Amino acid sequence: MAIVYLDDGSLSDRFEIGTEPFVLKDALVMHPDAYAALTEDEIAAMKQARYDNWLAIVTAPATDLPQE
């Protein structure tokens, strides 16, 4: 989506990934030097990992709560 520089000097790389109904809107936030040290493939992998972890949570089967 867009790279934004925050007031504290950090960089925010906002992104949207997935298909309906499972679309994640998130951002990678870090120091610009750390971001510049990453390759495009590493950045894409970080975004994909966030999506994969989020998708696993939101699609996990419901667990039964213990009855008292």
N, CA, C and O atoms as a GROMACS GRO file, in nm:
protein
  272
    1MET      N    1   0.083  -0.118   0.000
    1MET     CA    2   0.000   0.000   0.000
    1MET      C    3   0.088   0.124   0.000
    1MET      O    4   0.111   0.185  -0.104
    2ALA      N    5   0.138   0.161   0.120
    2ALA     CA    6   0.214   0.285   0.125
    2ALA      C    7   0.316   0.281   0.237
    2ALA      O    8   0.294   0.221   0.342
    3ILE      N    9   0.427   0.345   0.211
    3ILE     CA   10   0.528   0.362   0.315
    3ILE      C   11   0.513   0.501   0.372
    3ILE      O   12   0.509   0.600   0.299
    4VAL      N   13   0.504   0.508   0.505
    4VAL     CA   14   0.484   0.634   0.575
    4VAL      C   15   0.594   0.647   0.680
    4VAL      O   16   0.629   0.550   0.747
    5TYR      N   17   0.648   0.766   0.694
    5TYR     CA   18   0.746   0.793   0.798
    5TYR      C   19   0.673   0.853   0.917
    5TYR      O   20   0.601   0.952   0.904
    6LEU      N   21   0.691   0.791   1.034
    6LEU     CA   22   0.622   0.832   1.155
    6LEU      C   23   0.700   0.940   1.228
    6LEU      O   24   0.818   0.962   1.203
    7ASP      N   25   0.631   1.009   1.319
    7ASP     CA   26   0.693   1.118   1.394
    7ASP      C   27   0.815   1.076   1.474
    7ASP      O   28   0.906   1.156   1.497
    8ASP      N   29   0.818   0.950   1.517
    8ASP     CA   30   0.932   0.903   1.598
    8ASP      C   31   1.051   0.860   1.512
    8ASP      O   32   1.151   0.811   1.564
    9GLY      N   33   1.041   0.876   1.380
    9GLY     CA   34   1.149   0.840   1.289
    9GLY      C   35   1.136   0.701   1.230
    9GLY      O   36   1.214   0.663   1.143
   10SER      N   37   1.039   0.625   1.278
   10SER     CA   38   1.018   0.490   1.226
   10SER      C   39   0.951   0.496   1.089
   10SER      O   40   0.892   0.596   1.049
   11LEU      N   41   0.964   0.386   1.020
   11LEU     CA   42   0.901   0.370   0.889
   11LEU      C   43   0.787   0.270   0.906
   11LEU      O   44   0.802   0.170   0.975
   12SER      N   45   0.674   0.297   0.844
   12SER     CA   46   0.559   0.207   0.847
   12SER      C   47   0.524   0.168   0.704
   12SER      O   48   0.486   0.252   0.622
   13ASP      N   49   0.538   0.039   0.675
   13ASP     CA   50   0.504  -0.015   0.543
   13ASP      C   51   0.368  -0.084   0.557
   13ASP      O   52   0.360  -0.200   0.598
   14ARG      N   53   0.262  -0.010   0.523
   14ARG     CA   54   0.126  -0.064   0.535
   14ARG      C   55   0.097  -0.157   0.419
   14ARG      O   56   0.136  -0.131   0.305
   15PHE      N   57   0.027  -0.268   0.450
   15PHE     CA   58  -0.006  -0.363   0.345
   15PHE      C   59  -0.139  -0.430   0.372
   15PHE      O   60  -0.188  -0.432   0.485
   16GLU      N   61  -0.196  -0.484   0.267
   16GLU     CA   62  -0.320  -0.561   0.272
   16GLU      C   63  -0.293  -0.690   0.196
   16GLU      O   64  -0.241  -0.688   0.084
   17ILE      N   65  -0.330  -0.802   0.258
   17ILE     CA   66  -0.300  -0.931   0.197
   17ILE      C   67  -0.415  -1.027   0.222
   17ILE      O   68  -0.478  -1.025   0.327
   18GLY      N   69  -0.442  -1.111   0.122
   18GLY     CA   70  -0.546  -1.212   0.135
   18GLY      C   71  -0.661  -1.184   0.041
   18GLY      O   72  -0.662  -1.086  -0.033
   19THR      N   73  -0.759  -1.273   0.046
   19THR     CA   74  -0.880  -1.259  -0.033
   19THR      C   75  -1.000  -1.269   0.061
   19THR      O   76  -0.994  -1.333   0.166
   20GLU      N   77  -1.108  -1.203   0.020
   20GLU     CA   78  -1.229  -1.204   0.103
   20GLU      C   79  -1.273  -1.347   0.129
   20GLU      O   80  -1.268  -1.430   0.038
   21PRO      N   81  -1.314  -1.379   0.245
   21PRO     CA   82  -1.339  -1.292   0.360
   21PRO      C   83  -1.218  -1.278   0.452
   21PRO      O   84  -1.229  -1.220   0.560
   22PHE      N   85  -1.104  -1.330   0.412
   22PHE     CA   86  -0.986  -1.330   0.498
   22PHE      C   87  -0.881  -1.232   0.447
   22PHE      O   88  -0.782  -1.272   0.386
   23VAL      N   89  -0.903  -1.105   0.472
   23VAL     CA   90  -0.810  -0.999   0.431
   23VAL      C   91  -0.750  -0.936   0.555
   23VAL      O   92  -0.822  -0.889   0.644
   24LEU      N   93  -0.618  -0.935   0.561
   24LEU     CA   94  -0.546  -0.875   0.673
   24LEU      C   95  -0.493  -0.739   0.630
   24LEU      O   96  -0.428  -0.727   0.526
   25LYS      N   97  -0.521  -0.638   0.711
   25LYS     CA   98  -0.462  -0.505   0.692
   25LYS      C   99  -0.367  -0.484   0.807
   25LYS      O  100  -0.408  -0.485   0.923
   26ASP      N  101  -0.239  -0.464   0.777
   26ASP     CA  102  -0.136  -0.459   0.880
   26ASP      C  103  -0.024  -0.365   0.834
   26ASP      O  104  -0.035  -0.301   0.730
   27ALA      N  105   0.080  -0.358   0.913
   27ALA     CA  106   0.196  -0.275   0.877
   27ALA      C  107   0.322  -0.333   0.940
   27ALA      O  108   0.320  -0.384   1.052
   28LEU      N  109   0.430  -0.323   0.868
   28LEU     CA  110   0.563  -0.350   0.923
   28LEU      C  111   0.617  -0.216   0.969
   28LEU      O  112   0.624  -0.122   0.889
   29VAL      N  113   0.655  -0.206   1.095
   29VAL     CA  114   0.705  -0.080   1.149
   29VAL      C  115   0.845  -0.105   1.205
   29VAL      O  116   0.865  -0.193   1.289
   30MET      N  117   0.941  -0.028   1.156
   30MET     CA  118   1.079  -0.044   1.202
   30MET      C  119   1.160   0.080   1.164
   30MET      O  120   1.110   0.171   1.097
   31HIS      N  121   1.284   0.082   1.209
   31HIS     CA  122   1.374   0.192   1.175
   31HIS      C  123   1.404   0.185   1.025
   31HIS      O  124   1.421   0.076   0.971
   32PRO      N  125   1.410   0.299   0.958
   32PRO     CA  126   1.436   0.298   0.812
   32PRO      C  127   1.564   0.223   0.771
   32PRO      O  128   1.567   0.160   0.666
   33ASP      N  129   1.668   0.229   0.854
   33ASP     CA  130   1.792   0.158   0.820
   33ASP      C  131   1.770   0.007   0.822
   33ASP      O  132   1.823  -0.066   0.738
   34ALA      N  133   1.692  -0.041   0.918
   34ALA     CA  134   1.662  -0.185   0.925
   34ALA      C  135   1.580  -0.227   0.804
   34ALA      O  136   1.602  -0.335   0.748
   35TYR      N  137   1.486  -0.145   0.764
   35TYR     CA  138   1.403  -0.174   0.648
   35TYR      C  139   1.488  -0.176   0.521
   35TYR      O  140   1.472  -0.263   0.436
   36ALA      N  141   1.577  -0.080   0.508
   36ALA     CA  142   1.662  -0.070   0.390
   36ALA      C  143   1.756  -0.190   0.378
   36ALA      O  144   1.800  -0.224   0.268
   37ALA      N  145   1.788  -0.253   0.490
   37ALA     CA  146   1.877  -0.368   0.489
   37ALA      C  147   1.808  -0.496   0.442
   37ALA      O  148   1.874  -0.595   0.413
   38LEU      N  149   1.676  -0.493   0.433
   38LEU     CA  150   1.600  -0.611   0.392
   38LEU      C  151   1.583  -0.613   0.240
   38LEU      O  152   1.574  -0.509   0.175
   39THR      N  153   1.578  -0.734   0.184
   39THR     CA  154   1.550  -0.748   0.042
   39THR      C  155   1.398  -0.748   0.022
   39THR      O  156   1.322  -0.765   0.118
   40GLU      N  157   1.355  -0.730  -0.101
   40GLU     CA  158   1.211  -0.736  -0.131
   40GLU      C  159   1.154  -0.871  -0.095
   40GLU      O  160   1.041  -0.880  -0.047
   41ASP      N  161   1.231  -0.978  -0.117
   41ASP     CA  162   1.186  -1.112  -0.082
   41ASP      C  163   1.170  -1.129   0.068
   41ASP      O  164   1.076  -1.194   0.114
   42GLU      N  165   1.262  -1.072   0.146
   42GLU     CA  166   1.252  -1.080   0.292
   42GLU      C  167   1.130  -1.004   0.343
   42GLU      O  168   1.060  -1.051   0.433
   43ILE      N  169   1.104  -0.889   0.286
   43ILE     CA  170   0.987  -0.810   0.324
   43ILE      C  171   0.859  -0.885   0.290
   43ILE      O  172   0.766  -0.892   0.370
   44ALA      N  173   0.854  -0.942   0.170
   44ALA     CA  174   0.738  -1.020   0.129
   44ALA      C  175   0.718  -1.140   0.221
   44ALA      O  176   0.604  -1.174   0.255
   45ALA      N  177   0.826  -1.204   0.261
   45ALA     CA  178   0.817  -1.320   0.351
   45ALA      C  179   0.765  -1.279   0.488
   45ALA      O  180   0.688  -1.353   0.549
   46MET      N  181   0.806  -1.163   0.537
   46MET     CA  182   0.757  -1.114   0.666
   46MET      C  183   0.606  -1.088   0.659
   46MET      O  184   0.532  -1.124   0.750
   47LYS      N  185   0.563  -1.027   0.552
   47LYS     CA  186   0.420  -1.000   0.534
   47LYS      C  187   0.342  -1.131   0.524
   47LYS      O  188   0.235  -1.144   0.584
   48GLN      N  189   0.393  -1.226   0.448
   48GLN     CA  190   0.326  -1.354   0.431
   48GLN      C  191   0.318  -1.429   0.563
   48GLN      O  192   0.216  -1.491   0.594
   49ALA      N  193   0.425  -1.425   0.642
   49ALA     CA  194   0.426  -1.493   0.772
   49ALA      C  195   0.321  -1.432   0.865
   49ALA      O  196   0.252  -1.505   0.937
   50ARG      N  197   0.308  -1.300   0.864
   50ARG     CA  198   0.205  -1.236   0.947
   50ARG      C  199   0.067  -1.282   0.903
   50ARG      O  200  -0.019  -1.312   0.987
   51TYR      N  201   0.045  -1.287   0.773
   51TYR     CA  202  -0.084  -1.332   0.722
   51TYR      C  203  -0.111  -1.477   0.759
   51TYR      O  204  -0.220  -1.511   0.807
   52ASP      N  205  -0.012  -1.563   0.738
   52ASP     CA  206  -0.030  -1.705   0.769
   52ASP      C  207  -0.063  -1.726   0.916
   52ASP      O  208  -0.152  -1.805   0.949
   53ASN      N  209   0.008  -1.656   1.005
   53ASN     CA  210  -0.018  -1.669   1.150
   53ASN      C  211  -0.157  -1.618   1.185
   53ASN      O  212  -0.229  -1.681   1.262
   54TRP      N  213  -0.195  -1.504   1.129
   54TRP     CA  214  -0.328  -1.447   1.154
   54TRP      C  215  -0.436  -1.540   1.102
   54TRP      O  216  -0.535  -1.565   1.171
   55LEU      N  217  -0.419  -1.592   0.981
   55LEU     CA  218  -0.519  -1.680   0.922
   55LEU      C  219  -0.537  -1.806   1.006
   55LEU      O  220  -0.649  -1.854   1.022
   56ALA      N  221  -0.428  -1.860   1.058
   56ALA     CA  222  -0.438  -1.979   1.142
   56ALA      C  223  -0.522  -1.951   1.267
   56ALA      O  224  -0.596  -2.038   1.313
   57ILE      N  225  -0.510  -1.832   1.321
   57ILE     CA  226  -0.588  -1.796   1.441
   57ILE      C  227  -0.735  -1.778   1.408
   57ILE      O  228  -0.821  -1.833   1.477
   58VAL      N  229  -0.765  -1.702   1.304
   58VAL     CA  230  -0.906  -1.670   1.275
   58VAL      C  231  -0.982  -1.787   1.214
   58VAL      O  232  -1.105  -1.786   1.213
   59THR      N  233  -0.912  -1.888   1.162
   59THR     CA  234  -0.981  -2.003   1.105
   59THR      C  235  -0.971  -2.127   1.193
   59THR      O  236  -1.020  -2.233   1.156
   60ALA      N  237  -0.908  -2.115   1.308
   60ALA     CA  238  -0.895  -2.229   1.400
   60ALA      C  239  -1.033  -2.270   1.451
   60ALA      O  240  -1.118  -2.185   1.476
   61PRO      N  241  -1.053  -2.400   1.465
   61PRO     CA  242  -1.182  -2.443   1.518
   61PRO      C  243  -1.202  -2.392   1.660
   61PRO      O  244  -1.106  -2.378   1.737
   62ALA      N  245  -1.327  -2.364   1.694
   62ALA     CA  246  -1.358  -2.317   1.828
   62ALA      C  247  -1.327  -2.426   1.930
   62ALA      O  248  -1.347  -2.544   1.904
   63THR      N  249  -1.278  -2.384   2.043
   63THR     CA  250  -1.250  -2.480   2.150
   63THR      C  251  -1.360  -2.470   2.254
   63THR      O  252  -1.409  -2.360   2.282
   64ASP      N  253  -1.398  -2.581   2.310
   64ASP     CA  254  -1.498  -2.582   2.414
   64ASP      C  255  -1.437  -2.534   2.544
   64ASP      O  256  -1.328  -2.578   2.582
   65LEU      N  257  -1.507  -2.445   2.611
   65LEU     CA  258  -1.462  -2.399   2.742
   65LEU      C  259  -1.501  -2.501   2.846
   65LEU      O  260  -1.606  -2.565   2.834
   66PRO      N  261  -1.418  -2.518   2.947
   66PRO     CA  262  -1.452  -2.616   3.052
   66PRO      C  263  -1.581  -2.576   3.124
   66PRO      O  264  -1.604  -2.458   3.152
   67GLN      N  265  -1.662  -2.674   3.154
   67GLN     CA  266  -1.785  -2.651   3.228
   67GLN      C  267  -1.757  -2.654   3.377
   67GLN      O  268  -1.681  -2.738   3.426
   68GLU      N  269  -1.819  -2.563   3.449
   68GLU     CA  270  -1.801  -2.560   3.595
   68GLU      C  271  -1.914  -2.628   3.664
   68GLU      O  272  -1.916  -2.636   3.786
   0.00000   0.00000   0.00000
